[in-house]
Amino acid sequence: LRWTVKRLVVPTGLRPLTRTDMLDAAAPRRTTVEGMSRQAPDAVGAWTGPLPLGFVFLPLALLVVPVVLVLRRVRWLPWTIEARTYPWGRRYPPVVLTYAVRGKEKAARALTQLVEALARGEGAPQIAGTEKLGQSRDAHSRGAVVGTSPSRYFGSTNR
């Protein structure tokens, strides 16, 4: 696999949306509405769509970046290290490994350890001094879907 490994300067919430994310943020494309003779217009380029609103909110978001950098320098906010690969081509969702680490020196050290581990072929390496972020995409890995059993609230179900 070809991995792209980088330390993110901009917080994850301020990163630009990918094409797929932008379409997910907008109304579904080519939507037909019952009672309309034609398709509903796409919201990507509309006034309230993600593209125009991105230009409106960009100056406000850029004011936050220096504050975030100062908070990272005093170790209140962690740096984010990200490794990304597209095993099925650029059109499909990427595999993303994300780690949080406090301190610039530790982040640089963790970055080199991550590159070395990925070069060795490790799938999701454990890096010392970091916290692995992200959720597993496997629906069955988080335990029970429903939560607790009804017997906890309603007594025994065997009557």
Buried (B, 14 or more C-beta within 10 A) or exposed (E): EEBEBEBBEBBEEBBEBEEEEBBEBBBEEEEEEEEEEEEEEBBBEBEEBBBEEBEEEEEEBEEEEEEBEEEBEEEEBBBBBBBBBBEEEEEEEBBEBBBBBBBEEBBBBBBEBBBEBBEEEEEEBEBEEBEEBEEEEEEEEEEEEEEEEEEEEEEEEEE
